[in-house]
Amino acid sequence: MGDEDNNEPECDGGETCRCFKPAADYPNHPWVFSRAGLDKMITYRIMLDLRGPDNFSMYTFNDHSAYGAIEVVQNMMLDFDEASGKWQQQWAVIEALAWLLSGDFLSLMVM
């Protein structure tokens, strides 16, 4: 779906857009994330930010952010494994991973 097909206003945090509204209200919308997936993604984004020395006006070495991003992905895999037998928790991790991979959040790993 391209931007030319979208006549909706930009996201305003859920006041007039579809953000944070129940998926049942928009059955034809192609993107649906659970609240648990959103919460996991926000947590992982915070973890990524905490591992970036540039966010603290520091310089350590060139690959520090990349190693931090790899550590976050490894922790995601551990979270998935620890939730063995609890498919809802595993699905939240998968949603968060998909969200992070669809953006450029993990681009630090391939510098």
C-alpha positions in Angstrom: 0.0 0.0 0.0 1.7 3.2 -1.1 1.4 6.7 0.3 -0.8 7.7 -2.6 -3.5 5.2 -1.5 -3.4 6.6 2.1 -5.8 9.5 2.6 -5.5 9.4 6.4 -3.7 12.2 8.4 -0.3 11.4 9.9 -0.1 9.6 13.3 -1.0 11.8 16.2 -0.6 9.1 18.9 -4.1 7.7 18.6 -6.3 10.8 18.8 -7.5 10.6 15.2 -5.4 7.8 13.7 -5.6 4.0 14.3 -2.8 3.9 16.8 -3.7 2.1 20.1 -7.2 1.3 18.8 -8.6 -2.2 18.9 -7.7 -4.3 15.8 -11.4 -5.5 15.7 -12.4 -1.9 14.7 -10.2 -2.0 11.6 -10.4 -5.6 10.2 -9.0 -4.6 6.8 -5.9 -2.8 8.1 -2.7 -4.7 7.1 -0.7 -4.0 10.2 -1.8 -5.3 13.6 0.4 -5.5 16.7 -0.6 -6.6 20.2 -0.1 -4.4 23.2 2.4 -7.0 24.5 4.4 -6.7 21.3 4.4 -2.9 21.5 5.6 -3.0 25.1 8.4 -5.5 24.2 9.4 -3.3 21.2 9.6 -0.2 23.4 11.7 -2.1 26.0 14.1 -3.3 23.3 14.4 0.2 21.9 15.3 1.5 25.3 17.9 -1.3 25.6 19.3 -0.3 22.2 19.5 3.3 23.2 21.3 2.4 26.5 24.0 0.6 24.5 24.8 3.5 22.2 27.7 5.6 23.6 26.7 8.5 21.2 23.5 8.9 23.3 25.7 9.8 26.2 28.2 12.0 24.4 30.9 9.3 24.8 33.4 7.8 22.5 34.7 4.3 23.3 35.4 2.5 20.0 33.7 2.3 16.6 31.9 -1.0 17.0 30.5 -0.4 20.5 26.9 0.3 19.3 27.0 -2.7 16.9 28.0 -5.0 19.7 25.3 -3.5 21.9 22.7 -4.1 19.2 23.9 -7.7 18.8 23.5 -8.2 22.6 19.9 -6.9 22.4 19.0 -9.4 19.7 20.7 -12.2 21.7 18.6 -11.2 24.7 15.5 -11.3 22.5 16.3 -14.9 21.6 16.8 -15.7 25.3 13.5 -14.1 26.1 11.9 -16.2 23.4 13.5 -19.4 24.8 12.6 -18.5 28.4 9.0 -18.2 27.4 8.9 -21.8 26.1 5.4 -23.2 26.4 3.8 -19.7 26.7 3.0 -18.9 23.1 1.6 -15.4 23.9 4.9 -14.3 25.4 6.8 -15.8 22.5 4.6 -14.1 20.0 5.2 -10.7 21.7 9.0 -11.2 21.2 8.5 -12.1 17.6 6.3 -9.0 17.0 9.0 -6.8 18.6 11.7 -8.4 16.5 9.7 -7.9 13.3 9.0 -4.3 14.3 12.7 -3.6 14.9 13.8 -5.4 11.7 11.2 -3.5 9.6 12.8 -0.2 10.6 16.4 0.8 10.8 16.7 0.2 14.5 19.1 -2.7 14.1 21.2 -1.1 11.3 24.0 -0.6 13.8 24.7 -4.3 13.5 25.7 -4.0 9.8 27.9 -0.9 9.9 
